[in-house]
Amino acid sequence: MMMLINGLFAQDNYLLAGTYTGKNSEGIYVYKFNTSTGAMEKVSSLLTENPSYLVFSKDKKFVYSVNENGNDKGGVSSFAFDGSTGKLTKLNSQLSNGDHPCYISIDNSGKWVVAGNYTGGNFSVYPVKEDGSLGDASQIIQHTGGSVNKQRQEKPHVHSVVFSPDGKYLAVVDLGTDKIYMYPFDPSSDKPVAEKAVENATAPGAGPRHIFFHQSLPYAYTIEELSGNVSAYNVSADGTLKNIQTVTSHPQGYKGDIGSAAIKISNDGKSLYASNRGGSNTIAAFTIDQSTGKIKTQKIVNSGGKAPRDFTIDPTDNFILSANGGSDNITIFKRNKETGVPEDVGKQVTISQPVCLVFY
């Protein structure tokens, strides 16, 4: 007999999809996802403008999203989430203090939310109130500089803001400056982000986009949007990142447009995945050497659509889901737990311009 917990059967889990709302999107979509069969069923939706990146609070009672707008209208929004019904209720919004916010994170204490502004080249830090809503920004930190690609790196472009597993650092990945900034973080302070960061330079023109820290080992991995490479780093306690390997995320001999996007590690810590847009439209699967942190390409598969800007792995490691914003669909892959390779099972869901996928 299956147990009903928070409105879900044991093998079900809520999945949230953030979208661009320029065409026919309803904003944030909530689905039930069956981790045994891969079946998806829409539960609810809530209209908010361009919620292109989402994050759950640590207690799963709240959801935070960016509103990826320009012309000084970039924003961040907070929502209450009802785990028994799967419905969202808006709490409040704040300006992101920069154009086109594209990433949002919450710290381990649950007291602070950080949003990165791509076009603004900065990030904002918000206190979380007792009711889950966001207070006024306590810090706005601006980057300066650029790099060698004068079309894409003419100025800073903050593309992700990610907390280290121990919560001691906020990693800010800047595509425009070819740097990964490791800011010391103190959640007990009124201004939790230190003024100075440890600056870790990538290869010139790499265009680092997203970073993912290994859950239990001292390694981190970045996907580079402009080079199409994955870089592996050893993470030191002082915030220094030492590059230990750089490999392509594209098929051998690929000559098409590059536009790499997201990077994730499986829940078991054994596999790493990266998605590619441009002309590739693929998801690359790698194994992680647990003793060295280096990765080995297992297989590169078609994403089942166009422009896989994001993807996610379900909590059981059974499935990988790709958000294909250019073809208005989410494709579902069965994950081989022995090899880590995604296997197309022919399942997909139609949704307008999906951008971000987050499991409850």
Secondary structure, DSSP 8 states (H G I E B T S, - for coil): ---EETTEETTEEEEEEEE--SSS--SEEEEEEETTT--EEEEEEE--S----EEE-TTSSEEEEEE---TT--EEEEEEEETTTTEEEEEEEEE-SSS-EEEEEE-TTSSEEEEEETTTTEEEEEEB-TTS-B---SEEEE-----S-TTT-SS--EEEEEE-TTSSEEEEEETTTTEEEEEEB-TTSSS-B-SS-EEEE--TT--EEEEEE-SSSSEEEEEETTT-EEEEEEE-TTS-EEEEEEEESS-TT--S---EEEEEE-TTSSEEEEEE-TTT-EEEEEEE-TTT--EEEEEEEE-SSS-EEEEEE-TTSSEEEEEETTTTEEEEEEE-TTT--EEEEEEEEE-SSEEEEEE-
